[in-house]
Structures are given as structure tokens and as C-alpha cells.
Amino acid sequence: MTKAPPTALPLTRRSIFAQAWPIMLGQASIPLVGIVDTAVIGRTGDAVALAGVALGATIISLVFWTFGFLRMGMTGLTAQAHGSGQRSEVEALLLRALALGFALGLVLLAISWPIREAALAVLSGTPAVDAEASGYMQGRFIGAPAALAVYAVNGWLLGLGRTREALALQIVMNVANIALDVWFVWGLGFGAFGVGLGTACAEITALVLGLLLVGRVAGASVLAMFARTPRDLLANRARLAKLFAVNRDIMIRTIALLILFTWFANAGARQGATALAANHVLLQFVSFAAFILDAFAFTAEERVGSAVGQRDRARFLRAIRMTGEFSLASGALLALAFLLAGGPLIDLLTTDAEVRGIARTFLPFAALIPLLGMPSWMLDGVFIGATRGKALRNAGVMATVLYILLDLALRPYDNWGVWIAMSASYLLRAGGLAVYFPGLLKELELHANQDES
């Protein structure tokens, strides 16, 4: 068994929480931005504009998070390289991901118009809702290169366990986002376009700060890192092949899950702007829970990745157990909080009486999801940290296909069927990954035995 290097973080509950709380604060601020976006539009009393932002945000999530591997793949690969003491590879990973992210973002910006038109042609919105959604997306695409590059920076920082720097990056981006949204919508009257533009400007601000934080962590600027990294390492075929293999599988998995959430949004759109707006309000609760619980999943990514890099089976299992304990307790507390405070929060987010009524009716589903979703979010963290992209891909595709079939079967039950299918999707995701866990453990055990021999 490979012993943990001197730089490895201690694996105790105190250290787990110390690593997780900055992620928790940073993650909590992400859905708060979504809540502010919703409130900024929702309190204008325009349900069509609110539905347009909901539809546009869903499409942007589908497009941008198609490239979420720049965050997820980076965390696992960086943690493993750091755990095995490969400092040059740690820096090379960042340089590769930054270049890839910025280039992909420029491509998205260049083809943003056909993406908008195609997405709105497929999804079932009214012409008025489509117009608002198009304006929102037009603003968001301006920040695409910065957004994808920030994914890479954030994943790299999390892979090194530098959660306080990741927190600073997230908070600055989100505070800028909130301020710009309020200014563009209430101050300048830009409407849904202003919400999208505010987010894009905040992402550009975050990239500038992120590059400064990278320089602080690495002890050198990105340009200096590029100058001192051997070119044969940057272009190493074996390492590039691993990077693209892991990222390809995570990308397919991400696309599958984004299709799942897009299908959910479209299920609400089929029932009209009011149901779509109400479901979007409730999704703010779900997003908040996911982002909070992701604090422990992200911690698991780094701890599991480090243990895999060290080929330490005992450390691997201990990391899962400790992060899982915190995740379960947090899920239960969030479920209780949503049940007790959900009604007043719904009233805060929208002034439309019909939207409020539908959202209150289906609030128990949103409150239950933190408990149902906890195992799937934790297992995501484990398999991302272990860079087992094939398992993530297969489980994600399977869960999405079964969810769609279930939603189709439950269509006669209207919005009740929509929420039952969505709740079940989290159990399907967890079950799909659980099938692969024994194989992952066996593989790690085999590597550890090889090292000992």
C-alpha cells in the first residue's frame, strides 16, 4: 500500500468539514444567483418573462454543461496527479484544460444563433416565451469562452483541495452576477436579455480573478507555468489520450443528465407558462440542495482521487464513509427546512397567484429530493474522483432513458406525473452507479496488492 505523501490532507471529520465548508458557501451562492434571477424577473409580475428565463436557462445549462467535464474531469485527474506527487503534470493539466475550454467557448459564441434557433424549435414554448428565452440566451453566450475556462480553473483548485480559493472565485462571480442583473433589469430595463448579459459579464470577471488565484497557488503566473512546462509533457500522447477518454465519457454522461432536466422543463412547458414558471420556482429549491450537498461530493472527489493516486484502499473507503455521513445529515436538514420554510420562499420568488398555488402544491416533491438525491450526488463524487468515466457514462444514460420512459407513462397524471418521474430519476442514477462500485473497489485492491508485491 502506498503511504500518503506528506502534503496529503489528514482524513478526519474535522478536516473533511474544513475542506467542505468553503465549497458549501460557494455552492450555496450559485443557486442564490438563480433565485435572484428568478426574483428580479418574477417580481415584475410578468409570468411570460419568468417562463422565458426558465426555458432559456435550461437550454444554456444543456449547452454549457455539455462541457462540464472541464470541471469534473479536472478535479479527479488533478487529485490523482497531486496524490502521486506529479507536480509538473498538475500544472500541465491546467494548461491543457484552459486552452481547451477557451477554444470551445469561442466556438459556442460563433455558432450561438443556430443553437438558439434549433433549441427553441425543439422545445415546446409559446412565441412570447421563446422571444424572452432567446434574449436571455443571447446575453449568456457572450460569456461562453470565460465560462468554460472558469470550469477548468475551478476543477483544478478543487482537485488540489484549495477550496478557499475556489470559494473566493465563486463568491466574486456570484456577487457580480447579482449586482449586474439588478442593474440591467431594474435599472436599464433590459428584461430577460439583461439577466443573461449580467451573468456573462460576471463570468468574464471570474476568469480574470481565477487566473490570479492560479498564480497564487502555483507560485507563478499561467504564462510562467507555460514557459516552464516541457512541451513533450503538454503534448504527451498517453496523457492526452487519458484526458480525452475520461472527458468523452463524462461529457456523454453530462449530456444525458442535461437532457433529463431539459425533458423535465419541457414537460412543464407542455402544460403552459404558469406550470413551467411554478416548476422553475421549485427547481430553485432542488438546485440549492444539489449545490449544498455537492460540497461533500466535491470533497469526496478530491479525497477519493488522492486515495486512488496513492492506491490506498483503506483511505479510499474512509473518505467515502466520512463524506457520506455529512451528506446524509445535510440532506435530512435541507428536506426539513424546505417543508417548514418553502411556502414563504415561494411567495418571495413570485407575485403571480397561480404560480404560487401550483408551486405550493408540489413543494413536498422538492423537499423530498435532498434525501432521494443524496446517494446519487455522493456516488458521482466517488466515480469522478476515481476518473471512472465509463461507469458515469453508462449510469447517466441508463437513468435518463428510464426516466423518459417513466415520464411518458405518467403523462395522464399531468404535473403529478412530472414530479414523480423526476424524483425517481435520482434513485435510478444512484442504482446505476452502485452496480459498478464492487468492480471499482476490486480494481483498487488489485493495484494495492501489486504495489505491496
C-alpha positions, 0 to 999 in steps of 0.5 A, a space after each residue: 500500500 502506498 503511504 500518503 505523501 506528506 502534503 496529503 490532507 489528514 482524513 478526519 471529520 474535522 478536516 473533511 468539514 474544513 475542506 467542505 465548508 468553503 465549497 458549501 458557501 460557494 455552492 450555496 451562492 450559485 443557486 442564490 444567483 438563480 433565485 435572484 434571477 428568478 426574483 428580479 424577473 418574477 417580481 415584475 409580475 410578468 409570468 411570460 418573462 419568468 417562463 422565458 428565463 426558465 426555458 432559456 436557462 435550461 437550454 444554456 445549462 444543456 449547452 454549457 454543461 455539455 462541457 462540464 467535464 472541464 470541471 469534473 474531469 479536472 478535479 479527479 485527474 488533478 487529485 490523482 496527479 497531486 496524490 502521486 506527487 506529479 507536480 509538473 503534470 498538475 500544472 500541465 493539466 491546467 494548461 491543457 484544460 484552459 486552452 481547451 475550454 477557451 477554444 470551445 467557448 469561442 466556438 459556442 459564441 460563433 455558432 450561438 444563433 443556430 443553437 438558439 434557433 434549433 433549441 427553441 424549435 425543439 422545445 415546446 414554448 409559446 412565441 412570447 416565451 421563446 422571444 424572452 428565452 432567446 434574449 436571455 440566451 443571447 446575453 449568456 453566450 457572450 460569456 461562453 469562452 470565460 465560462 468554460 475556462 472558469 470550469 477548468 480553473 475551478 476543477 483544478 483548485 478543487 482537485 488540489 483541495 484549495 477550496 478557499 480559493 475556489 470559494 473566493 472565485 465563486 463568491 466574486 462571480 456570484 456577487 457580480 452576477 447579482 449586482 449586474 442583473 439588478 442593474 440591467 433589469 431594474 435599472 436599464 430595463 433590459 428584461 430577460 436579455 439583461 439577466 443573461 448579459 449580467 451573468 456573462 459579464 460576471 463570468 468574464 470577471 471570474 476568469 480574470 480573478 481565477 487566473 490570479 488565484 492560479 498564480 497564487 497557488 502555483 507560485 507563478 503566473 499561467 504564462 510562467 507555468 507555460 514557459 516552464 512546462 516541457 512541451 513533450 509533457 503538454 503534448 504527451 500522447 498517453 496523457 492526452 489520450 487519458 484526458 480525452 477518454 475520461 472527458 468523452 465519457 463524462 461529457 456523454 454522461 453530462 449530456 444525458 443528465 442535461 437532457 433529463 432536466 431539459 425533458 423535465 422543463 419541457 414537460 412543464 412547458 407542455 402544460 403552459 407558462 404558469 406550470 413551467 414558471 411554478 416548476 422553475 420556482 421549485 427547481 430553485 429549491 432542488 438546485 440549492 440542495 444539489 449545490 449544498 450537498 455537492 460540497 461533500 461530493 466535491 470533497 469526496 472527489 478530491 479525497 477519493 482521487 488522492 486515495 486512488 493516486 496513492 492506491 490506498 484502499 483503506 483511505 479510499 473507503 474512509 473518505 467515502 464513509 466520512 463524506 457520506 455521513 455529512 451528506 446524509 445529515 445535510 440532506 435530512 436538514 435541507 428536506 426539513 427546512 424546505 417543508 417548514 420554510 418553502 411556502 414563504 420562499 415561494 411567495 418571495 420568488 413570485 407575485 403571480 397567484 397561480 404560480 404560487 398555488 401550483 408551486 405550493 402544491 408540489 413543494 413536498 416533491 422538492 423537499 423530498 429530493 435532498 434525501 432521494 438525491 443524496 446517494 446519487 450526488 455522493 456516488 458521482 463524487 466517488 466515480 469522478 474522483 476515481 476518473 471512472 468515466 465509463 461507469 458515469 457514462 453508462 449510469 447517466 444514460 441508463 437513468 435518463 432513458 428510464 426516466 423518459 420512459 417513466 415520464 411518458 407513462 405518467 403523462 395522464 397524471 399531468 404535473 403529478 406525473 412530472 414530479 414523480 418521474 423526476 424524483 425517481 430519476 435520482 434513485 435510478 442514477 444512484 442504482 446505476 452507479 452502485 452496480 459498478 462500485 464492487 468492480 471499482 473497489 476490486 480494481 483498487 485492491 488489485 493495484 494495492 496488492 501489486 504495489 505491496 508485491 
